[in-house]
Amino acid sequence: MSEPTLTIGGLEAVYDALATALDQAGTDKAQLFLVKLALLNANALADEVLFQQHINSALQDL
């Protein structure tokens, strides 16, 4: 069974929401916001191995 994924429209909506939230946080609080968001999503995911895989994927090609 494959994991559920967002549609292209869903990804665009998430991207827009994230960009807006980063603007609201401001450059001085953006890193703190992203850490808090990551921890909230890790808790919702409830799978530390999968979360580590996501970290590894996000680090590629920076």
Buried (B, 14 or more C-beta within 10 A) or exposed (E): EEEEEEEEEEEEEEEEEEEEEBEEBEEEEBEEBBEEBBEEEBEEEEEEEEBEEBEEEEEEEE
